[in-house]
Amino acid sequence: MSSPASQSSAALPFDLKGSVFTLSVMHLHRLNLEDIGLRLDEKVSQAPQFFASMPVVLDLGSLSGTATATDFVGLITLLREKGLVPVAARRGTESAQAAAVEAGLAILSDAPGGSRAHPREVSPPSESPTKAPDPTPAKAVTESADARNATRVVAQPVRSGQQIYAAGGDLIALRMVSAGAEILADGNIHVLGPLRGRALAGAQGDDTAHIICQSLEAELVSIAGRYRLFDEIDKSVLGQAVHIHLDGDRLVIDRI
Amino acid sequence: MAKIIVVTSGKGGVGKTTTAASFAVGLAQRGHKTVAVDFDVGLRNLDLIMGCERRVVYDFVNVINGEANLNQALIKDKRVENLYVLPASQTRDKEALTKEGVAKTLEELSKTFDFIVCDSPAGIEHGALMAMYYADEALIVTNPEVSSVRDSDRILGILASKSRRAEEVEEPVREHLIITRYAPERVSEGEMLGMDDIIEILGVPLLGVIPESQAVLNSSNAGTPVILTEDSDAGQAYTDLVARFLGDEREHRFLTAEKKGFMRRWFGG
């Protein structure tokens, strides 16, 4: 008889390991299935592929009224009909959590660093910069300290067709950003090679964000939704090292 | 262990198959056992350029499906030692190239060959992804015009993110730039992008420039890879390119417009 410990891991039917995932969270306010259904249809129709089989966590923190297991079963059925896969619930009252468990959901406890994952609207990646999400200035300022931890450094050239998004922080591109490529950051953007594609800083509405690049040849630059196209960029700054920031509502491009 | 090299471009008609054929011939001429694999299932061309289209019995898809073994499908070149062609299937579609099937075939080829040259189909769909997925090095074929350069940039991005080396976080695929159909006189007249501009946009080291040449068309029609037309400019440019790939120092040639002499201009030389 061999003890489990003496077996090689390949011989075991499975290994159980911990892992960290980014999941979309649905913040529930009211358990009105009809309203939820309508709102979902609206969201899903914008980008059906983005939402297909997307796992979601139900946040019960701001749920008003009582919720029974039957309510959750109805909600789960509705979400599944729309192509989403509800996997767990979090926060909320004890009775709401118990009802969610009864309906077959797991409960996610808030990790100590859980507040880092600040709530923000999930939008399809193709959303155009002109419709950048509403600015949330207060939030952006209080969380800027956190964001500094989340700087994303891209060592490879960003090529046409690629999109890189630094969620919750700054983006540093060490090489070129090609025409047809798009880089986005909730914080600042630095490009050490030529910037020929699109660069969108303050993607969640932080109007204190900056874009700094060594050679401005961009198709579009945007800060907190205020954007400028290549044709509208002053010819004297093209190909120059520049600092781009907002002055009130106006996008300012200064040579460095 | 063989080195797997993909010849790719994104855009069609820029000279991928011409380059793959001449490159494979050049490697074999230098004594390396080489196989050229056609990944363009449904639009097979490599066999035509290599002049072995009448000798195709079994193809790549037959091998993947287990309907033939590799030795039955490989066609030995009649002109050059050490050179073989694995033709694509003309009657299937690209979905026939499964990841597992391609992996198994390349693995088997790796046992006997030094170089495996994969001729990619145009586009960024399944066939092209399969051709580049297992690559160690990539030859990016570009014409001196903006749409071709843009498409090459796109392909470089896919190589950097979707190849096996990228997925398994190994050393990235080594990239080489090849500019084909280069016409120096049209560059100097501003009708074509210059070599330096292309290198600047793509940021990839240049392996060779192949001049626009009637010899390429003639060779294709005759089923002879242009590198074998030794007196042609394009043939010589490919020979230089292969030498550079293997580590030789060779100066880039055919980069400036040839000044026609008085007599040649007079007689339309």
HADDOCK unambig.tbl for C-alpha pairs under 7 A between the chains (distance, minus, plus):
assign (segid A and resid 158 and name CA) (segid B and resid 157 and name CA) 6.88 0.50 0.50
assign (segid A and resid 159 and name CA) (segid B and resid 153 and name CA) 5.65 0.50 0.50
assign (segid A and resid 159 and name CA) (segid B and resid 154 and name CA) 5.82 0.50 0.50
assign (segid A and resid 159 and name CA) (segid B and resid 156 and name CA) 6.83 0.50 0.50
assign (segid A and resid 159 and name CA) (segid B and resid 157 and name CA) 4.80 0.50 0.50
assign (segid A and resid 160 and name CA) (segid B and resid 150 and name CA) 6.92 0.50 0.50
assign (segid A and resid 160 and name CA) (segid B and resid 153 and name CA) 5.67 0.50 0.50
assign (segid A and resid 160 and name CA) (segid B and resid 154 and name CA) 4.71 0.50 0.50
assign (segid A and resid 160 and name CA) (segid B and resid 157 and name CA) 6.79 0.50 0.50
assign (segid A and resid 161 and name CA) (segid B and resid 154 and name CA) 5.86 0.50 0.50
assign (segid A and resid 162 and name CA) (segid B and resid 157 and name CA) 6.65 0.50 0.50
